[in-house]
Amino acid sequence: MTSGQRPGGPAPEAGGLPLLGNVVDFRRDILDALHQGWQAHGDLVRYRLGTVVVHGVSSPELAGEVLTDSATYGKLGPDNPLRLILGEGLLTSDDHESWMRNRRMMQPIYSKQALSGMYRAMVDSVAEQLTHMARAYPSGAEVDVHGEMMRVTLDIVSRCMFSTDVSRTRDKLSPEAVDVAVNYAFDRLQNPFSPPTAWPTPRNRRFQRVMAGLDGMMYGLIEERRAAGVPEGGANDLLDMLLAARDADTGEGMTDRELRDEIITTFAAGHETTAVTLTWAFYLLSQHRQVLRRAQEEVDRELGDRMPDVEDLQRMPYLLQIFEEALRMYPSAPIVPRLTLKDTVLGGHHVPKGSRIMVDLFNIHRHPDHWDDPERFDPDHFTAARRKGRYRFAYLPFGAGPHLCIGKHFALLEAHLLLAALIRRYDFRHIPSHRVVNHATITLRPKYGMAMTLHERHRARRTAAVPATAGTPTD
Ligand code: HEM
């Protein structure tokens, strides 16, 4: 899609109210506002939130330009409300030097190889989730699948981060606490008229209480672990690995503040994103029974009655294609934000220094120049051949360029495992009277949760799903 605006001039503007600009539309439904702007004005559209200028980017080509040029398109600055939670961790740091130093230190921790050491914790968590679901829901019972996916992904990241200390972190890092914090920050992100954080409003006070609890717990744990030193036999979990990480040039590790910021960033970035995509995947499967049957055949053929080990997962590529297709249709981090650090030209249009850029993955993943039949759920969009022929920035669920998601392999591994374990055990059916509406906060959630009934498959054969060791027979 192209705009009809003159080259070198500003991008076409979406209109809006005097003073407020597009604040009301963005607060009502930011993805819908950006989608309408795209349809009406093209791949680059200018919006206003009060005095803040925002550019919506909806084409793979322009997204590639923005995400690979961090000298022109930086992270949001110190006024980024997410900083109230995440401090200056990888996701929110706007200081390129310190970001690069920490990214280099952390990259090996999230490599495919290092993750295989964490697989056991993931399997334990999934096994516990299956036990919990078997107890809580008799076959055919109604379940909020979104709530269950949030529960298990939070548990996975907690076990991988804190191993034996995990139970101590549960109340301060509960789904409810995370929700209060994330909603608070997101609201401030799209509403420049929010009351100052120092005002004693009930909402400000609730947020401060949650953060004080979280920080107290986090600094306490860091102090204890520092005192204990790295355990014999090497690091047990992500926290040990972060404590042991050293800058290759100076030999220095992270300060307590840096550790706190990176740990909270991992939680914020690393559980809900996977949980919502799994939720959408189960919903899509319930609407496309032939895809579900193919997935069930793959699981039954490759897994029988076992929990999968990493090699089993490699023999189940269709499951991964399902997850990738769910991420295409419902990218769980749908908007990647940037700030122009200088005046620039994008798509032939002048974009002034200080403009916020919103790279819109929801629109990009449906761009008609790059996707056939984009509204159709078709995991075969991700066969090896079709993947190979695709323009590299047409599919960006994990971002691109230097800030590419550091947890991509972690997310794919846990999602693959969860899909295998849950599809093997249950048939998911959506309750038709339940309304499915997507709603973008920082993640793309189902606004009213996801009410489904769960029906046990292979009932007669199953006794228990808790494996003695990862990959050993359970039944
Ligand atoms: C389906 C799951 C996930 C999705 C869709 C996702 C998406 C993204 C995206 C789009 C970015 C780029 C942000 C930007 O360029 O500004 C990003 C960055 C990041 N993600 Fe993920 N993510 C997922 C899972 C995870 C997990 C499991 C972790 C950690 C265990 C994680 C940690 C991070 C961090 C730390 C960054 C910042 C990287 C940097 O700027 O250097 N993410 N993620």
Residues whose N, C-alpha, C, O or C-beta is under 5 A from the ligand:
A	BS01	HEM	L90 L91 R103 T266 A269 G270 T273 T274 T277 S332 A333 V336 P337 L396 P397 F398 G399 P402 H403 L404 C405 I406 G407 K408 F410 A411
